[in-house]
């Protein structure tokens, strides 16, 4: 996920908490529609994700991955469900 974000010039920070891996990044510039599709595809790899649009800070994205969910089982991931 971080590699795909970096390809879009979205520098990301990865943090770990008990049971979760959190990826956060700042979207530094307006994205073309194709880039938005790639951004959403990268975020869709996570169990939950979101976008924060702030006039002061611009746009930021976040994603959370439950490290207990088997990555090889896409059906186990709760796409579209926010915790």
C-alpha positions, 0 to 999 in steps of 0.5 A: 500500500505504501509503495502505491501511495508513494507512486502518487507522491503521497508520503505515508507514515505507518504506525502499529498499535495492538492488533492494527497497522495504521497508514496515514498520508497527506495528498499534496496536490490535486489528483487527476481522475485516474490518480484518484482511482489508483489512490482508492485502489491502494486504500481498498487493500485495508480493512477500513480507510478514510479521507479528511479534507481540511481547508487548513491542512489540505487532504489527508488519507488514512487506512487501517489494517487488522493484523489478525485478518489473514491477508490472503483471504480478501473475503475476510476483510470488511471493505466498506465498513468503518470501525 
